[in-house]
Amino acid sequence: MRDAGLTINTFKKCDMHVHSSSCFSRRYDKATFFRAVLKSELDVLAITDHNSIDVELLTDLQNQMKGKGKVLFGGVEIDVMLKDETIKAYGLETGGKGRFHAIVWFSMNHAEEMAAIVRELFISAIIKNELIDSDDDGKAEKIQNLELLDCKSFSKAAEATAIYLEEFQERAAAIPHFFVPHENKDKSLSEYLPNRSKKNLDYKDRLFYYSHAMAVEGGEKSRKYISDGLASELNTTVAAFLFSDAGKIGDIGKKYTWIDFDCDLDSLLLAISDPESRIRTSDACSILPQSNTTKFLESVSFNVWTDGGRQNSETITLPFSPGYNGIVGSRGSGKTLLASLLADKGLDTYAAFVDSDSVRFLTHGGIPTKDRPPCLYLSQGELENIYADGRYEEIPFLGEIISPLKENAAKSIDAAKQRYKDVLRLEKDLLAAFEKKYDSGPVHIDHLEEEMPSGITLTAPTTPVKAFPQVENAIKHLREISEATEALEDKSKLIKFSDDYPEDRSLFDELERESRAIESDIKVLSTRVSGFISLLGEIDEAWFSQREQNVTLFFEMLHECNNSSGSTKRHQYDEKTKAANTFYDELFELRESLEHLNNEAQKAHEQMLDPIQPVELTNDGEQIVVSLVHDDCAAFNDLVRALVPTGINALAHAFLERSNKTDMHKLFNGTKFRSVKNQGLLSYYNHYFDLLEKSASDSIELKSCVVIAGKKIDDMSPGMKAQALLKLFLNDQVSAGKWVYIVLDQPEDNLDVATIKEFLIDRLKKLKLDVQFFVVSHSAPIIVNGDARTVVVCNNDDDNISYRCGVLNDKHTKQSIADVLDGGERYLKMRLNKYNFKIGEQNGND
């Protein structure tokens, strides 16, 4: 069995067209019928026997159903027709079988009254049809016999009889009831008054205005028969019900309608007035439409200060529905306070009114806790701030798309940016190395203006190394060795082994012998080094002097020979020419390298600006494209020329002008290089690459771009932007289970009435079936037409905040909503009177 608690404040499973054992058309007995009803998963049942009401059976069944948490409505299925004078007066066209079927629902409190009216009307019709020519005694006898029949027999007796709708309306006018004609089944209203006739449509519209039923039976398919005639063309809301009308006991409850109401006639009228929100038939929806009945905020409790200070407080507990909860009140009444409390954001602002430590959240099936359930919060004016700043990722739906896009883009950009920095650093190092190599300046070629010297130059051999310094160096190092061996000898004497234990004697004897051998070897080495030092000391420097004098004399003669023949000048000329060739070759290579590296830097910069693959998706049938674009990024060549107007070759040119700082400075942007004016060339180079790296990095700014149905949000008007962002905020994914509830604080800001009607209200009605909503609003359409299941009325009486929960059809709640949202009942009626909508009026014509 389904948990009946799951339908509190939401949809009930209803079969409101069931024939009991007291109906002539059914063959099961009372006990069998009762068992089937009580075992079913139905929440609400209406007994609608043909043309008869068995009050005793209804009362007995009601008592047994109460113990099962089920609710019983009284009902009857009647054959109805219009009087000839009515047909003529309205110019109606009739068809079908000259009658139509309708079911009537009423409270069990009026079961006896309605039963008497129905029996009297059918007795009168039977007498009229069967005993037209009989005398009064015959009619009285027939009436008496009919009155004595049990309900099942009377139902059979009235099988072929129809009563006049006008007479039923007159007799039953004082009893609250619903009159629901058949559609899309035998003896339907549209068979009796075909929709092809405009006058038929007008009359049916009057019929619904009169009865306030605004409903037909026949299921989802019946909508196609009535939507054009009643719902669309006549702007009349018509609900379509589907019930079992079970012929067999096992079929009871197989066809049913989910109705979101509180199991009374008033709330049933509320449901019928908004079928898109509150009614689902089993042919279209076989399971409970409210999917979050096990995951919603059941209530919240908190203490409000009652004395203007923080001494006395009152505990308030607000129960909620799993679907849509509206929050209304005048300005300053505590609406946004409650929204902040539910969202657990900014509640400290209201410390003078509420004790934030007292807040307790109770989710369905849980225990009161200070921990707020996961919720999505849209504060007042937040959408305006989002589209003003372009922070679309703050909308969760977009954030889940934009964040990965930005993450992937950042990785790609960072890799390109690192490549860009590496190339610039290579350019900078290349220029610095060139400047360091030619730190004395450019190599000039003015010597080429002179005639080339002639002569032969003798090439000088490598100067030999002098001999005696090698001996002196050896003596120096040997003395260091001698000092070291003396220290080693002292250390070796300290190594001794004593065999105090007999078992260690043989080991320690060997160790002692090895230690003494090492000591002896060190002495030998010390003696040998000392002897070598003495031997080297006996070498006379004069032994080498003659050779060195000859070498010196050779080089002097070579130099004299080269000078006397003019060959040195030729050599200097050649060396200078060679140096000049090397310089200009390397200068050319420098320019080529700079050009190549500049191209590589440009490629890296372009990679940073590469387009990012957009994400395409749909939301509520609309195509959405989310992408990241680079916001007005400068091209690399523009960045370069902003620093060196003549281009990259100016860097090499600057080296040639380094001796003339004025001319060198002119090669750069004077404004941007003012800070390094009159400094060295390296300062210009460093400043150039610092600026180029910074300007490139700063110029790369990713901006979120959202396109809805081919239109960029950035190009929309403020109102259209608000609508578009609200669509994205209330996307299908918000009901996927991540959030327990959603809090919207005055979402109507910047929305026109058409947008509220065509989008926001429909969206709330759709999403509220899967996720709980709390909506603060000053808009009557959002609260009333949006069909808030529970309404929280906020009040501020001399800085004492209070709250009251109710439903739309509750007298006090209804009055508060009218006062706050419509200016009061009188103003609301005045506005309706000014509209003066007429019965049957359509397309602006009477």
Secondary structure, DSSP 8 states (H G I E B T S, - for coil): ---GGGGTTSEEEEEEEE--TTSTT----HHHHHHHHHHS--SEEEEEEET---HHHHHHHHHHHHTTT-EEEEEEEEEEE--HHHHHHHT----TTS-EEEEEEE-GGGHHHHHHHHHHHHHHHHHHHH-SS--HHHHHHHHHHHHHS-HHHHHHHTTT--EEHHHHHHHHTTS-EEEEEB-SSTT-HHHHS-TT-HHHHHHHHHHHHHH---EEES-GGGHHHHIIIIIITT----EEE-----SSGGGTTTS-EEEES-SSHHHHHHHHT-HHHHEEETTT--S-S-TTTTSSEEEEEEEEESSSSSS-EEEEEEE--SSEEEEE-STTSSHHHHHHHHHTSSGGGGTTTEEEEEEEEEETTS--BSS---EEEE-TTHHHHHHHHT-GGGSHHHHHHHHHHHHHHHHHHHHHHHHHHHHHHHHHHHHHHHHHHTTT-----GGGGS----------------SHHHHHHHHHHHHHHHHHHHHHHHHHHT------SGGGHHHHHHHHHHHHHHHHHHHHHHHHHHHHHHHHHT--THHHHHHHHHHHHHHHHHHHHHHHHTHHHHHHHHHHHHHHHHHHHHHHHHHHHHHHHHHHHHHHHHHHT-----EEEEETTEEEEEEEEE-S---HHHHHHTTSTT-TTHHHHHHHTTT-HHHHHHTS-TTTTGGGTTS-HHHHHHHHHHHHHHHHHHH--EEEEEEETTEEGGGS-HHHHHHHHHHHHT-GGGGSSS-SEEEEE-TTTT--HHHIIIIIIHHHHHHTTTSEEEEE-S-HIIIIITT-SEEEEEEEETTEEEEEEE-TTSHHHHHHHHHHHHS-HHHHHHHHHHH---TT-BTTB-
